[in-house]
Amino acid sequence: RHYAPEADTVMADPDRLRQVFLNLLLNGDDAVGNQGQLALAIEPAPDTTGDSIVRIRDSGPGIPLAAQQRIFEPFFTTKSGGTGLGLSHARRLVKLHGGTLSVRSRPGRGTTAVLRLPHAGDTPRRTPI
């Protein structure tokens, strides 16, 4: 874990963000199993907005290239027994908070989920669910 002291406060519904983080952390944990690492970092955005950037990185096998284009589609899954709703729901919740969620992955080198959440002092940039 790395939490930069300069990271600012975000305005958010804690229950909804808890769902987002739980989904992303469980996906990362599934990817690494007992053989890898999972890291969480929070830092200020590199611009002057006051937004916060959250990165959840795993050292798992990465997402296959063919699947990377579809991971946010509802009902798309590469897991047996998965519903395919986790990432699409997580992205929708982040967007509701005026933020963004993206995923970067390199097969064989792990995956990083990147959340950008607006500064608490910003005017809410809400998008209806």
C-alpha positions in Angstrom: 0.0 0.0 0.0 1.1 3.5 -0.8 -1.0 6.5 0.2 0.6 9.8 -0.8 0.0 12.4 1.9 -0.7 15.0 -0.8 -3.7 13.1 -2.1 -6.8 15.1 -1.5 -10.3 14.4 -0.3 -12.9 13.1 -2.8 -16.7 13.5 -2.6 -18.1 10.0 -2.8 -20.7 7.6 -1.6 -18.6 5.3 0.6 -20.8 2.2 0.0 -20.7 2.6 -3.8 -16.9 3.1 -3.8 -16.5 0.2 -1.5 -18.2 -1.9 -4.2 -15.8 -0.6 -6.8 -12.7 -1.3 -4.7 -14.0 -4.7 -3.6 -14.6 -5.7 -7.2 -11.2 -4.5 -8.4 -9.3 -6.0 -5.5 -11.1 -9.4 -5.9 -10.3 -9.4 -9.6 -6.6 -8.7 -8.8 -6.6 -11.4 -6.1 -8.1 -13.9 -8.5 -5.4 -13.1 -11.0 -2.4 -13.5 -8.7 -3.7 -16.4 -6.6 -1.0 -17.5 -4.2 1.8 -16.6 -6.6 1.8 -12.8 -7.0 1.4 -9.4 -5.5 -1.4 -6.9 -5.3 -0.6 -3.2 -4.8 -2.9 -0.2 -4.0 -1.6 3.3 -4.4 -3.4 6.7 -4.0 -1.8 9.9 -5.2 -2.7 13.3 -6.4 -3.4 13.7 -10.2 -0.3 15.0 -12.0 -2.3 18.1 -13.1 -3.6 20.9 -10.9 -7.2 19.7 -10.6 -6.8 18.3 -7.1 -8.3 15.0 -8.3 -7.0 11.8 -6.8 -5.6 8.8 -8.8 -6.0 5.3 -7.4 -4.1 2.4 -8.9 -4.7 -1.2 -8.1 -2.0 -3.3 -9.7 -1.5 -7.0 -9.8 1.4 -9.2 -10.9 -0.9 -11.8 -12.5 -0.8 -13.1 -16.1 -2.5 -10.1 -17.5 -5.6 -9.9 -19.7 -5.5 -11.5 -23.1 -5.4 -8.9 -25.9 -8.7 -10.1 -27.4 -10.5 -9.7 -24.1 -9.1 -6.2 -23.3 -11.4 -4.5 -25.7 -14.5 -6.1 -24.0 -13.8 -6.1 -20.3 -16.3 -3.3 -19.5 -19.1 -4.9 -21.5 -21.9 -6.2 -19.4 -22.0 -10.0 -19.2 -18.5 -10.4 -20.7 -16.3 -12.6 -18.5 -13.2 -14.8 -18.8 -13.9 -16.4 -15.4 -15.8 -19.7 -15.0 -18.8 -18.9 -12.9 -18.4 -15.2 -13.3 -21.4 -13.0 -14.2 -19.4 -10.4 -16.3 -21.1 -7.6 -14.4 -18.3 -6.6 -12.0 -16.2 -4.2 -14.2 -19.1 -2.7 -16.1 -20.9 -2.0 -12.8 -17.6 -0.6 -11.2 -17.1 1.7 -14.2 -20.7 2.9 -14.0 -20.3 3.7 -10.3 -17.1 5.6 -10.8 -18.7 7.6 -13.6 -21.6 8.4 -11.4 -19.1 10.1 -9.1 -17.7 12.2 -11.9 -14.6 10.0 -12.3 -13.1 7.6 -14.7 -12.0 3.9 -14.6 -9.6 2.4 -17.0 -7.6 -0.8 -17.1 -4.1 -1.3 -18.5 -2.8 -4.8 -19.0 0.1 -6.5 -20.7 -0.1 -10.3 -21.1 2.5 -11.9 -18.8 3.1 -8.7 -16.9 0.0 -8.0 -14.9 -2.9 -5.5 -14.9 -3.4 -2.1 -13.4 -6.8 -0.5 -12.8 -6.7 3.3 -12.7 -9.4 5.3 -11.1 -9.5 9.1 -11.3 -11.8 10.7 -8.7 -12.7 14.4 -8.6 -11.6 16.6 -5.8 -14.3 17.1 -3.1 -14.4 20.9 -3.8 -15.3 20.4 -7.4 -18.8 20.8 -8.7 -20.2 17.3 -9.0 -19.9 15.9 -12.6 -22.7 13.4 -12.1 -23.9 11.1 -14.8 -27.2 9.3 -14.2 -27.1 5.6 -13.6 
